[in-house]
Each structure stands twice: as C-alpha cells, then as structure tokens.
Amino acid sequence: MNFGNIGFMELMVILVIVLVLFGARRVPEIGASIGKGIREFKKNINEADREIREPLRDSLRDSSPTDRLGAGDVTSRREADDAVRPEPKRLI
C-alpha cells in the first residue's frame, strides 16, 4: 500500500483520534477483530481459488501425457507438467 506522504506526526494524530473515539480498552479489541476479519477473508479467497483450480488439475491428471501430447514432444510435456504444478504461495 502506498499512503503517500503520511509521516510520523500524521500517524500520531490518527492514533490520538482513535484513542479518544474508542478508548484505550477498545483499541486492542478492534485491532484483533480487524485481524480476524482479514484472516477469514484470505482463507475464503484461497478456498475459492482452490475450488476453481482443482477441476482443471483433476482433468489434466485423468488424461495420460501421451494422450495430451505427442510421444516425442519433450517441450510440450514440460509445459503440461508446469500446468499441473500448483503456483507458489503468495505472501500478500
């Protein structure tokens, strides 16, 4: 995220406003609930992504490599193997 030109003083003003509005006891609760919400959102996105990709992987596994490709086509076989491999986990 790019917050532009938010400096230390601007962050302190925001923190003071949050403390005044919600109080010192509520701020940790609010932070925890925001964290839980973000984790739940990421979990649901990953599950939806998995549900979309699994039928494609299953259909590629069901057919043999010689059915999908020519017997001597090594480059295409590597591309098909790459298509079956899952993508690396993103750290977003």
Residue pairs with C-beta under 8 A, 6 or more apart in sequence:
18 27
19 27
22 30
53 86
57 84
57 86
60 68
60 80
60 83
60 84
61 84
65 77
65 80
68 80
69 76
69 77
69 80
70 76
